């Protein structure tokens, strides 16, 4: 059997959905689920309780392990509602889950509120899980790159709204 990675094509492009095994590691674990039929990502649920003090962080287990096949990776992403209402972010967003990893999916939550603690209860939706195809890529060393309009202009190079980019990096 040729995998999507080996053939250089996406398993999804073949028409059949990719079956990803999910192992529940504890009685508190819940299968990730989509809130709506065509959502891009699945909700991840806390399998343990925690309290994030003001400006504190915690590693929260989801109680699930993924059997990602070669050619597929997963990203953990913040939930916009938690960010907007409570200032909860994911420290390493997006968190990358490689296809060979078989351990528990954990999420590093950060409470950006300087004055209020945030409680996480078992079963709370704490992050989103996005599955992404991995193209078959070879990185090739070179002495020269092609020219583009942007060139080497980095952070902040596109400017602020109503202000042209200056390519001077981050501006305050």
N, C-alpha and C positions, 0 to 999 in steps of 0.2 A: 504494500500500500504506500502510495506517495503522499507525503504530508503537504499542506498548503505552503509551508516554508520551503520544502524541497522543490516544489514545482514552480515557485515564484508567483503563484496566484493566491488570491484570498479564498479561503474556504467558503466565505459568505457569497462570493461571486459565482460559485458553482450552483447556487440556488437553494441548497439545503441549509437549514440553521445548524450552527456548530453546537454540539452538545458539550457542555462543560460540567464535569462532575463537581459537586459541592458536598464536602463532608461536614456534618454538624459535630462539633467537638465537645459540646456540653449540653445538658438539658435546657439551659437558658438560651442556646443558640437558635436563631431563626434563619431560614433560607432568605437570601437577598430577594427583594421583589421590586417590580416596577409599580409606581403609583398609578400610572395611566398606560394604556395599551402601547402607544408609540414613543414613550419616554426613551431617551438615549441611555440612561443609566439606571441601575438598580439601587434601592435604598439598602444601606448596611445598618444593622441594629446592634446596640450594645448588649453584650452577654455578661457584663459586670457593671456594678454601680461605682460611681466615683463622685467626688466633689472637687471642682476646679476652683481654687481660691482666686481672688482678684489677681490678674496678670500671671496666673499659674497655668501649668500644663499637666497632662496625664496621658499615659498610653492606655487606650481602652481596647480590650479584646472584643472581637465580634463573635467568637466561637465558631467560625467557619474557616475551612481550608479549601482551596481551589485546585482542581486538576487541570490547569490550563495546558492545552496542547501546544506543540511547537508552532510558531507563527502567530501566536495570540498572547497579548499581555493585558494587564488590568491596571487601572489608575484609580486611586482613592481621591475623591474630590469633596470640597466643602459643600454643605447644604446652605443654600442662600437664605432660607428662613432663619436658621440658627445664627448666621452672621448678621443679618439685618436686625433681628429682635434682641439678640443676647451678646453679640460680639464674639461668637465662637468661630474660630478658624482652625485650619489644619496646618501644623507647623511646616511640614514638608510637602505641601500641596503642589503638584499632585504627587501622591505616594505611588511608587512603581512596584508592581508585583510581577516578577519575571515568570516565564512559563515553567521553569524548573522548580520553583519554590512550592513546597507542599505544607508549610507550617500555617499557623493561625494568622488570619488577616487582622492586623491591629491598626488603630488609627491614633495619631498623636494630636490630641485636641489642645487648643490654646484659648484661654479666656482672656480676651483683650480688654475687658472691663476692669478699670482700676479700682472700682469701689464695691462690686457685687460678686459674690461667689456664684458658681453655676453647678447645679446638680445634674448628674447623669444617672438615670434609672435603667435597670435591665429592661430591654425591649425598646428603648428610645432609638429613634432614627438619628444616627450620628454622622453619617457621611454617605456619599454616593460611590458606586462602583461602575466604572466605565471600561468596557472591553474594547481593545484596539488591535487591529491587524498590524503585524510587523512585516514590512516589506523586506525582501531579500536584498541586502545592501552590502557593498564592499567599500570601505573607506580607502582611498588611494592617495598616498602622499604626492604632493606636487610643489613646484617652486612658484607657480603663478596661478591666480584665480581669475575668472572672467570679470570684467568691469561691469558695475551696476550703478544706477543713479544714487543709491544709498552709500555704496562703498563701505568704508570702515566706520561710518557714523553709528554710534551705539546708543546707550541709554539716553533717553530724552531727545533724540535727534529729530523727532517729528514735531517738536514744539508743543505748545499748549494751544487750546482752542482760540482761534483768532490771532495766533502768533506763529510766524513761519519757523520751521525748524532751523537750528543753527549748527547742529552737529557738534555741540560743545559738551555733550554728556549731560549728566543730571544737573538741573538748575532748581534753586529753591524759589 
